[in-house]
Amino acid sequence: MSAGDFWGSVSLAGVVVAGFATMTPAKAQDRRAASDTLLPDVTVEAPRRSPAARRTPSSAQTVPPTARTAPRRATTASQAAGPSAPSSVSAGTPLNSNTVPAAGSRLGLTAREVPAAVEVVGSETLREQGYHTTVDAVKGASGVSAGDAPNDVGYAMRGFQGNQVNVLYNGINIGPTGFTALTMETFNLDRVEFLKGPSSLSSGQGAVGGTINFVTKTPHTGPVQNEAFVGFDQRGSFRSGFGSGGSTSVQELDYRFDISRTKEVGFIADTEFKNVHVSGQLNYRLSDSFRTFVAAEFKDYKAKPYEGTPLVPAADSGTNATAGIVSGSKISAYNGSTLDAVTIDRRTLSTNYNVVDGHKTIKESWVRSGFEWDLNNAVTLRSQIYNYNASRDWYNNEVSAFNADTNVVDRERFFVHHNHDILGNLTDVTWNGSIFGLANRLIGLVESSHTDFTRPGAANFFHDTVPLVGFDRGVFGSLTTQMQTATIDSVAFNLEDRLKLTDTFALVGGLRYNPFTLDRNSTDMNGVVKNGFPYSKSWQPVTGRIGYTWEALPGTTFYSQYATATDISADSIFLLSPTQNLTLSDSRSYETGVKQLTWNGRAEWTFSAFDIARHNVYSAQAGQQLNFAGKVRSQGVELAAAVRPTPESKLWGNVAYVRARYADYDLAGGGSFSGHTPPNIPAVIVNGGGSYRFLNPAWWPVELGFSVRHVGDRWSTDANTVKLLAYTTADLFAFIDLPKVPLFATATSTRLAFRVRNVTDRRYAAWSDPFYPDQIFLGAPRTYEVEASFKF
């Protein structure tokens, strides 16, 4: 696609939206609940109608699928359970499999109807489990781990990490996870969706291990509902939020507004992050066949970040050596000294090695607008235009490497700034019909985007040393910068189809053709263009999947699929050097499994087995270097289950086993890492928990619960010489739901929550960044929290 074609498609979408915005809304007639991949949920009940007359999700589901003009679903349980949804919506299934996750497919299928492992963590689960941040939220899913490294938020799934796990925001991919993923408060979110395994069809480049989609709360039709919360912990952290949504005095106009503010004080001395997140959306129904929306978000993140704790020789630490955090031996990747057997020194468990003026700041803004138009009873046109802008700044000391020859810690500064701007459009057409009498749903999508990226970075990396303990942290020092730029023009053509061969057996598949072009330039501190720059490179990947679902028994669905994905083989597309291998890696996956909803909807479980291979792999090394790592093979199984034995009790759990190994990983200087496990990939992850709600009339309703998380051994680097040891943590919580009292007379519900995280005060290694292999990231110690939340 030429630049003119791209801007033409974007302009056309804007003109259509603007044109229809001037139309006079017709009185709504047939009311349907809407949920799809491009437009947020647009319920179409008349806002002035009384709650008793409003159509419920169950009645919406009685509309025959062939009579609908788009693949819409009733508001699902995981969505409805959150405080932003109408109170009349019934509870959902234990694993939320009746949701319509945007990450799973653009066909508007429920999680049970997608031939892949799909998980949804709804807003009620986010609230009950105390998943305050997006990093917290992903850890409850099967086989997913996460860490907050110096320059990025890292996620690992099915044997792959970093940029091989896509992160979407309301179904939109903004680039490599390595620097676009932002730790944010979950209050503004309606749900978090997970699609496991290669999923380029749904989310584009990079989705080898899977896709995580963060979905913002959206408007509902009906009486205005408000919510608020405030929370604290013993370290001085503070969280608060306010949200409101419902119908306005303007006929057919619904709104949603949320704002949250966080100050989280770290367990490492003088570390914290502050986060403000504002989101809002308006839904407007112009006629019975035309709906439109406009949404905006702003995030302001400021942090004094934790940059890691250095590995030190166990012999030097003596009685201060800790047990149960790390094991193994290494040679420093930064200074070359021999550390031999390593440990974490007890005196450094809360030590900050960053400079006093170190900081990390990120400002993000989103503007989105779109429409949905039922052209007739079988065809629906949808389009969305969006603009994303981010300003990111890292100004830190990021290397903290112990030098066994001098018995000091080597430090090195790092600076980089990003200006990141994306303008894009997604337009699709859905057709519901039949082929040879067989029910069929087909969707065609055109997705186009233009990205401008500028990256002033440090040209000098100042080095100094400090003692292991008892030192003046100092300041950043002098800074000289150089410039890098990247421009990416991308267009994608998607076709997805579901053909029902019988009432219980369906074929589901799709193809994605995604040509895109990268233009790169790099200059030194004097503005002189570096060797090999500027350059331009184009790719034309084709990816897809084919699978089936078979509801062999009511509530029991078997599935299998074959899926492919591509991604940039050498780390990040924004940082590619002309001397690197500029080809794409390619991945394929075989997956099979079963999903069952049983016991009258009170119990649900899923099982999946997978085999993934990624070819033409480059792997991160110390000093921002890359090694050609050949191939990664990942095989494993995942099992998740949840049950409500009684109305007062809940039990849930999941376990994942993965065996990930390198192949054909031969080192240039001799030797091989073939057979080694990639960093941060545990063989086993187990999560579980439960709660019981006491309903004795003589008491206030009280709910007691717990959760447990076990993460197996992981390696810190490709060399597999230093192991991050397995750990198990447990959380306890209690909720008290208060009746109306004078202090909170306007609140329809008031909840006090008490929580103890890591109740055994387990010290453990949470994550390792392969670019900084001489240091690891510790997990938080025992923490006490209290929170009050209100609905009114």
Long-range contacts (C-beta under 8 A, 24 or more apart in sequence): 1-448, 1-489, 1-491, 1-515, 3-450, 3-489, 6-448, 6-450, 6-489, 6-491, 7-450, 9-425, 9-427, 9-446, 9-448, 10-385, 10-423, 10-424, 10-425, 10-448, 13-370, 13-383, 13-384, 13-385, 13-425, 13-427, 14-369, 14-385, 16-371, 16-383, 17-292, 17-369, 17-370, 17-371, 17-383, 17-385, 20-286, 20-290, 20-292, 20-371, 20-373, 21-284, 21-286, 21-292, 23-286, 23-287, 23-290, 24-286, 25-251, 25-252, 25-284, 25-285, 25-286, 25-287, 26-286, 26-287, 26-288, 28-252, 28-285, 28-288, 29-288, 30-288, 31-55, 31-60, 32-60, 32-63, 32-68, 32-72, 33-57, 33-60, 33-72, 33-73, 33-74, 33-75, 34-70, 34-72, 34-291, 34-372, 35-72, 35-73, 35-74, 35-75, 35-76, 35-79, 35-100, 35-108, 36-70, 36-71, 36-72, 36-100, 36-102, 36-108, 36-372, 36-382, 37-102, 37-105, 37-106, 37-108, 37-171, 38-106, 38-171, 38-370, 38-372, 38-382, 38-383, 38-384, 38-426, 38-428, 39-291, 39-293, 39-370, 39-371, 39-372, 39-382, 39-384, 40-170, 40-216, 40-218, 40-219, 40-281, 40-283, 40-293, 40-295, 41-75, 41-79, 41-218, 41-219, 41-220, 42-219, 42-254, 42-283, 42-285, 42-291, 42-293, 42-372, 43-75, 43-86, 43-220, 43-221, 43-222, 43-254, 44-221, 44-285, 44-291, 45-221, 45-222, 46-221, 46-251, 47-221, 47-222, 47-246, 47-247, 47-248, 47-251, 47-252, 47-253, 47-254, 48-247, 48-251, 51-86, 51-88, 51-222, 51-223, 54-86, 54-88, 54-221, 54-222, 56-88, 56-89, 56-90, 57-89, 57-90, 58-90, 65-432, 65-439, 66-432, 66-434, 66-439, 67-377, 68-432, 69-289, 69-374, 69-375, 69-376, 69-377, 69-378, 69-379, 69-380, 69-432, 70-108, 70-372, 70-374, 70-380, 70-382, 70-430, 70-432, 71-107, 71-108, 71-109, 71-430, 71-432, 71-441, 71-443, 72-108, 73-98, 73-100, 73-108, 73-110, 75-220, 76-100, 76-110, 77-122, 78-120, 78-121, 78-122, 78-123, 78-124, 78-125, 78-191, 79-122, 79-123, 79-190, 79-191, 81-122, 81-123, 81-124, 81-125, 82-122, 82-123, 82-124, 82-127, 82-190, 82-191, 82-217, 83-123, 83-127, 83-225, 83-227, 83-243, 83-791, 84-123, 84-190, 84-217, 84-218, 84-220, 84-225, 84-227, 84-243, 84-245, 84-256, 85-220, 86-220, 86-221, 86-222, 86-225, 87-225, 88-222, 92-122, 93-597, 93-601, 93-604, 94-602, 94-603, 94-604, 94-642, 94-643, 94-644, 94-650, 94-652, 95-119, 95-120, 95-604, 95-605, 95-606, 95-640, 95-641, 95-642, 96-120, 96-121, 96-122, 96-191, 97-595, 97-597, 97-604, 97-606, 99-191, 99-193, 101-191, 101-193, 101-195, 101-213, 102-168, 102-170, 102-171, 102-193, 102-213, 102-215, 103-168, 103-171, 103-193, 103-194, 103-195, 103-199, 103-202, 103-203, 103-211, 103-212, 103-213, 104-193, 104-195, 104-202, 105-202, 105-496, 105-508, 105-510, 106-202, 106-428, 106-443, 106-445, 106-494, 106-496, 107-430, 107-441, 107-443, 107-496, 107-497, 107-498, 107-508, 108-430, 108-441, 109-498, 109-508, 111-595, 112-549, 112-557, 112-595, 112-597, 113-498, 113-506, 113-508, 113-549, 113-557, 114-195, 114-508, 114-549, 114-559, 115-508, 115-545, 115-547, 115-548, 115-549, 115-559, 115-560, 115-561, 115-591, 116-195, 116-196, 116-197, 116-199, 116-545, 116-547, 116-559, 116-561, 116-563, 116-591, 117-142, 117-194, 117-195, 117-196, 117-197, 117-591, 117-593, 117-606, 117-608, 117-610, 117-638, 118-193, 118-194, 118-195, 118-196, 119-193, 119-194, 119-196, 119-640, 120-191, 120-192, 120-193, 120-194, 121-191, 121-192, 121-193, 121-194, 122-190, 122-191, 123-189, 123-190, 123-191, 123-217, 126-186, 126-189, 126-191, 126-192, 127-789, 128-691, 128-705, 128-733, 128-735, 129-689, 129-707, 130-731, 130-733, 130-753, 130-755, 130-757, 130-785, 131-186, 132-185, 132-186, 132-239, 132-262, 132-264, 133-183, 133-184, 133-185, 133-186, 133-262, 133-264, 134-181, 134-182, 134-183, 134-184, 134-186, 134-189, 134-192, 134-214, 135-183, 136-186, 137-186, 137-189, 137-192, 138-192, 138-194, 138-212, 139-687, 139-709, 140-687, 140-707, 141-192, 141-194, 141-654, 142-196, 142-638, 142-639, 142-640, 142-654, 142-655, 142-656, 142-685, 142-687, 143-196, 143-636, 143-638, 143-654, 143-656, 143-658, 143-685, 144-194, 144-212, 144-685, 145-680, 145-682, 145-685, 145-711, 145-767, 146-767, 147-680, 147-766, 147-767, 147-768, 147-769, 147-777, 148-183, 148-305, 148-306, 148-767, 148-777, 149-308, 149-767, 149-769, 149-772, 149-777, 150-305, 150-307, 150-308, 150-394, 150-396, 150-398, 150-414, 150-769, 150-772, 151-178, 151-179, 151-394, 151-398, 151-414, 151-416, 151-769, 151-771, 152-177, 152-178, 152-179, 152-181, 153-177, 153-181, 153-182, 153-183, 154-178, 154-680, 154-767, 154-769, 155-181, 155-209, 155-212, 156-209, 156-680, 156-681, 157-194, 157-196, 157-209, 157-210, 157-212, 158-196, 158-197, 158-209, 158-210, 158-610, 158-612, 158-634, 158-636, 158-658, 159-209, 159-612, 159-632, 159-634, 159-636, 159-658, 159-659, 159-660, 159-678, 159-681, 160-208, 160-209, 160-210, 160-612, 160-614, 160-632, 160-634, 160-660, 160-678, 160-681, 161-209, 161-678, 161-679, 161-680, 161-681, 162-620, 163-206, 163-567, 163-568, 163-571, 163-572, 164-206, 164-207, 164-208, 164-209, 164-567, 164-614, 165-206, 165-207, 165-208, 165-209, 165-210, 165-211, 165-212, 166-199, 166-203, 166-204, 166-206, 166-207, 166-210, 166-211, 166-212, 167-211, 167-212, 167-213, 167-214, 168-203, 168-211, 168-212, 168-213, 168-214, 169-213, 169-214, 169-216, 169-366, 170-213, 170-214, 170-215, 170-216, 170-295, 170-368, 171-213, 171-215, 172-386, 172-388, 172-424, 172-426, 173-203, 173-204, 173-205, 173-206, 174-388, 174-390, 174-420, 174-422, 175-420, 175-422, 175-451, 175-573, 175-574, 176-206, 176-568, 176-571, 176-572, 176-573, 176-574, 177-206, 178-571, 178-572, 179-392, 179-418, 179-572, 179-574, 180-390, 180-420, 182-299, 182-301, 182-362, 182-364, 183-273, 183-275, 183-301, 184-275, 184-277, 184-299, 184-301, 185-239, 185-241, 185-260, 185-261, 185-262, 185-275, 185-277, 187-229, 187-239, 187-241, 187-243, 187-258, 187-260, 187-277, 188-216, 188-217, 188-241, 188-243, 188-258, 188-259, 188-260, 188-277, 188-279, 188-297, 189-214, 189-215, 189-216, 189-217, 190-215, 190-216, 190-217, 190-218, 191-215, 196-591, 196-608, 196-610, 196-638, 197-563, 197-589, 197-591, 197-610, 197-612, 198-543, 198-545, 198-563, 198-564, 198-565, 198-587, 198-588, 198-589, 198-612, 199-545, 199-563, 199-565, 200-512, 200-514, 200-541, 200-543, 200-564, 200-565, 200-566, 200-567, 201-494, 201-496, 201-510, 201-511, 201-512, 201-543, 201-544, 201-545, 201-563, 204-447, 204-490, 204-492, 204-512, 204-514, 205-514, 205-516, 205-541, 205-566, 205-567, 205-568, 205-573, 205-584, 206-565, 206-567, 206-568, 207-565, 207-567, 208-565, 208-567, 208-585, 208-587, 208-612, 208-614, 209-612, 216-258, 216-279, 216-281, 216-295, 216-297, 217-243, 217-245, 217-256, 217-258, 217-279, 218-245, 218-256, 218-281, 218-283, 218-295, 219-245, 219-246, 219-254, 219-255, 219-256, 219-281, 219-282, 219-283, 220-245, 220-246, 220-254, 220-256, 221-246, 221-247, 221-254, 222-246, 222-247, 223-247, 225-791, 226-791, 226-792, 227-789, 227-790, 227-791, 227-792, 228-789, 228-790, 228-792, 229-787, 229-788, 229-789, 229-790, 230-787, 230-788, 231-753, 231-785, 231-786, 231-787, 231-788, 232-785, 232-786, 232-787, 233-265, 233-783, 233-784, 233-785, 233-786, 234-783, 234-784, 235-265, 235-266, 235-267, 235-783, 236-263, 236-265, 237-262, 237-263, 237-264, 237-265, 237-785, 238-262, 238-263, 239-263, 239-264, 239-787, 252-284, 252-285, 252-286, 253-282, 253-283, 253-284, 254-282, 254-283, 254-284, 255-280, 255-281, 255-282, 255-283, 256-280, 256-281, 266-304, 266-306, 267-350, 267-778, 267-780, 267-781, 267-783, 268-306, 268-350, 268-351, 268-352, 268-778, 269-350, 269-351, 269-352, 270-304, 270-352, 270-356, 271-303, 271-304, 271-305, 271-306, 271-352, 271-354, 272-303, 272-304, 273-301, 273-302, 273-303, 273-304, 273-305, 273-360, 274-300, 274-301, 274-302, 274-303, 275-299, 275-300, 275-301, 275-302, 276-300, 288-374, 289-373, 289-374, 289-375, 290-371, 290-372, 290-373, 290-374, 291-371, 291-372, 291-373, 292-369, 292-370, 292-371, 292-372, 293-368, 293-369, 293-370, 293-371, 294-367, 294-368, 294-369, 295-366, 295-367, 295-368, 295-369, 296-365, 296-366, 296-367, 296-368, 297-364, 297-365, 297-366, 298-363, 298-364, 298-365, 298-366, 299-362, 299-363, 299-364, 299-365, 300-362, 300-363, 301-360, 301-361, 301-362, 301-363, 301-364, 302-359, 302-360, 302-361, 303-359, 303-360, 303-361, 304-354, 304-358, 304-359, 304-360, 305-354, 305-358, 305-359, 305-360, 305-396, 306-352, 306-354, 306-777, 307-353, 307-354, 307-358, 307-396, 307-397, 307-398, 307-400, 307-775, 308-353, 308-400, 308-769, 308-772, 308-775, 308-776, 308-777, 309-344, 309-348, 309-349, 309-351, 309-353, 309-400, 309-775, 309-776, 309-777, 309-778, 310-348, 310-353, 310-400, 310-401, 310-402, 310-409, 310-468, 310-774, 310-775, 311-339, 311-342, 311-343, 311-344, 311-402, 311-722, 311-774, 311-775, 311-776, 312-339, 312-342, 312-343, 312-344, 312-345, 312-348, 312-402, 312-468, 313-339, 313-340, 313-341, 313-342, 313-343, 313-402, 313-404, 314-340, 314-341, 314-342, 314-343, 315-340, 315-341, 316-404, 316-407, 317-343, 317-345, 317-346, 320-345, 320-346, 320-347, 321-345, 321-346, 322-346, 322-349, 322-763, 324-725, 324-727, 324-763, 324-764, 325-724, 325-725, 325-763, 325-764, 325-765, 325-778, 326-716, 326-722, 326-723, 326-724, 326-725, 326-765, 326-776, 327-722, 327-723, 327-725, 328-721, 328-722, 328-723, 329-721, 329-722, 330-719, 330-721, 330-722, 330-773, 330-774, 332-401, 332-402, 332-403, 332-404, 332-774, 333-401, 333-621, 333-622, 333-623, 333-717, 333-773, 333-774, 334-399, 334-401, 334-410, 334-412, 334-622, 334-623, 334-774, 335-401, 335-403, 335-405, 335-410, 337-402, 337-403, 337-404, 337-405, 337-406, 338-404, 339-402, 339-404, 340-404, 342-722, 344-765, 344-776, 344-778, 345-468, 345-469, 347-468, 347-469, 348-468, 348-469, 349-763, 349-778, 351-469, 352-473, 353-397, 353-400, 353-409, 353-411, 353-466, 353-473, 354-396, 354-397, 354-473, 355-396, 355-397, 355-413, 355-473, 355-474, 355-475, 355-476, 355-477, 356-473, 356-474, 356-475, 357-395, 357-475, 357-476, 358-395, 358-396, 358-397, 358-476, 359-393, 359-395, 359-396, 360-393, 360-394, 360-395, 360-396, 361-391, 361-392, 361-393, 362-390, 362-391, 362-392, 362-393, 363-390, 363-391, 364-388, 364-389, 364-390, 365-389, 365-390, 370-426, 378-431, 378-432, 378-433, 379-429, 379-430, 379-431, 379-432, 380-429, 380-430, 381-427, 381-428, 381-429, 382-427, 382-428, 382-429, 382-430, 383-425, 383-426, 383-427, 383-428, 384-425, 384-426, 384-427, 385-423, 385-424, 385-425, 386-422, 386-423, 386-424, 386-425, 386-426, 387-421, 387-422, 387-423, 387-424, 388-420, 388-421, 388-422, 388-424, 389-420, 389-421, 389-422, 390-418, 390-419, 390-420, 390-421, 391-417, 391-418, 391-419, 391-420, 392-416, 392-417, 392-418, 392-420, 393-417, 393-418, 395-476, 396-476, 397-476, 398-772, 399-772, 399-774, 399-775, 400-774, 400-775, 401-774, 401-775, 402-468, 402-774, 403-465, 406-465, 407-468, 408-465, 408-466, 408-467, 408-468, 409-465, 409-466, 409-467, 409-468, 410-463, 410-465, 411-463, 411-464, 411-465, 411-466, 412-461, 412-462, 412-463, 413-458, 413-461, 413-462, 413-463, 413-476, 413-477, 413-479, 414-458, 414-461, 415-457, 415-458, 415-476, 415-479, 415-481, 416-455, 416-456, 416-457, 416-458, 417-455, 417-456, 417-457, 418-453, 418-454, 418-455, 419-452, 419-453, 419-454, 419-455, 420-451, 420-452, 420-453, 421-451, 421-452, 421-453, 422-449, 422-450, 422-451, 422-452, 423-449, 423-450, 424-448, 424-449, 424-450, 425-449, 428-494, 435-499, 438-499, 438-500, 438-501, 439-499, 439-500, 440-497, 440-498, 440-499, 440-500, 441-497, 441-498, 442-495, 442-496, 442-497, 443-494, 443-495, 443-496, 443-497, 444-493, 444-494, 444-495, 445-492, 445-493, 445-494, 445-495, 445-496, 446-491, 446-492, 446-493, 446-494, 447-490, 447-491, 447-492, 447-493, 447-494, 448-490, 448-491, 448-492, 449-488, 449-489, 449-490, 449-491, 450-487, 450-488, 450-489, 450-490, 451-486, 451-487, 451-488, 451-489, 451-490, 452-487, 453-485, 453-486, 453-487, 453-488, 453-574, 454-483, 454-484, 454-485, 455-483, 455-484, 455-485, 455-486, 455-574, 455-575, 456-481, 456-482, 456-483, 456-484, 457-481, 457-482, 457-483, 457-484, 458-482, 459-524, 459-525, 480-525, 481-525, 482-522, 482-523, 482-524, 482-525, 483-522, 483-523, 483-527, 484-520, 484-521, 484-522, 484-523, 484-574, 484-575, 485-520, 485-521, 485-522, 486-518, 486-519, 486-520, 486-573, 486-574, 486-575, 487-518, 487-519, 488-516, 488-517, 488-518, 488-519, 488-573, 489-516, 489-517, 490-514, 490-515, 490-516, 490-517, 491-515, 491-516, 504-550, 504-551, 504-552, 505-548, 505-549, 505-550, 505-551, 506-548, 506-549, 506-550, 507-546, 507-547, 507-548, 508-545, 508-546, 508-547, 508-548, 508-549, 508-561, 509-544, 509-545, 509-546, 509-547, 510-544, 510-545, 511-542, 511-543, 511-544, 512-542, 512-543, 512-544, 513-540, 513-541, 513-542, 514-540, 514-541, 514-542, 514-543, 515-539, 515-540, 518-573, 518-576, 520-576, 520-578, 532-577, 532-578, 532-579, 533-578, 535-578, 537-576, 537-582, 539-566, 539-584, 541-566, 541-584, 541-586, 547-591, 555-596, 555-597, 555-598, 556-594, 556-595, 556-596, 556-597, 556-598, 557-594, 557-595, 557-596, 558-592, 558-593, 558-594, 559-592, 559-593, 559-594, 559-595, 560-590, 560-591, 560-592, 560-593, 561-589, 561-590, 561-591, 561-592, 562-588, 562-589, 562-590, 563-588, 563-589, 563-591, 564-588, 564-589, 565-589, 569-616, 569-617, 569-618, 570-618, 570-626, 571-618, 571-620, 571-626, 580-618, 580-626, 581-616, 581-618, 581-628, 583-616, 584-616, 585-614, 585-615, 585-616, 585-617, 585-618, 586-614, 586-615, 586-616, 587-612, 587-613, 587-614, 587-615, 588-612, 588-613, 589-613, 599-643, 602-643, 602-644, 602-645, 603-641, 603-642, 603-643, 603-644, 604-641, 604-642, 604-643, 605-639, 605-640, 605-641, 605-642, 606-638, 606-639, 606-640, 606-641, 607-637, 607-638, 607-639, 608-637, 608-638, 609-636, 609-637, 610-634, 610-635, 610-636, 610-637, 610-638, 611-635, 617-662, 619-662, 619-665, 619-678, 619-718, 619-770, 620-770, 620-771, 621-717, 621-718, 621-770, 621-771, 621-773, 622-717, 622-770, 622-771, 622-772, 622-773, 622-774, 623-771, 624-771, 627-665, 627-667, 627-718, 628-665, 629-662, 629-665, 629-673, 629-718, 630-662, 630-663, 630-664, 630-665, 630-666, 630-674, 631-662, 631-663, 631-664, 631-665, 632-660, 632-661, 632-662, 632-663, 632-678, 633-660, 633-661, 633-663, 634-658, 634-659, 634-660, 634-661, 635-659, 648-692, 648-693, 648-694, 648-695, 649-690, 649-691, 649-692, 649-693, 650-690, 650-691, 650-705, 651-688, 651-689, 651-690, 652-688, 652-689, 652-690, 653-686, 653-687, 653-688, 653-689, 654-686, 654-687, 654-688, 655-684, 655-685, 655-686, 655-687, 656-684, 656-685, 656-686, 657-683, 657-684, 658-682, 658-683, 659-683, 662-718, 665-718, 673-718, 673-719, 673-720, 676-715, 676-718, 676-719, 676-720, 677-714, 677-715, 677-720, 678-715, 678-718, 679-714, 679-715, 679-716, 679-717, 679-718, 679-768, 679-770, 680-714, 680-715, 680-724, 680-767, 680-768, 681-714, 681-715, 682-711, 682-712, 682-713, 682-714, 682-726, 683-712, 683-713, 684-710, 684-711, 684-712, 685-709, 685-710, 685-711, 685-712, 686-710, 691-733, 700-736, 700-737, 700-738, 700-739, 701-736, 701-737, 702-734, 702-735, 702-736, 702-737, 703-734, 703-735, 703-737, 704-732, 704-733, 704-734, 705-732, 705-733, 705-734, 705-735, 706-730, 706-731, 706-732, 706-733, 707-731, 707-733, 711-764, 714-765, 714-768, 716-768, 716-770, 716-773, 716-776, 717-768, 717-770, 717-773, 718-770, 722-773, 724-764, 724-765, 724-767, 724-768, 724-776, 725-764, 725-765, 727-762, 727-764, 727-765, 727-779, 728-762, 729-757, 729-758, 729-759, 729-760, 729-762, 729-764, 729-779, 730-758, 730-759, 730-760, 731-755, 731-756, 731-757, 731-758, 731-759, 732-756, 732-759, 744-790, 746-792, 747-790, 747-791, 747-792, 748-791, 748-792, 749-790, 749-791, 750-788, 750-789, 750-790, 751-788, 751-789, 751-790, 752-786, 752-787, 752-788, 753-785, 753-786, 753-787, 753-788, 753-789, 754-785, 754-786, 755-784, 755-785, 755-786, 755-787, 756-782, 756-783, 756-784, 756-785, 757-782, 757-783, 757-784, 757-785, 758-782, 758-783
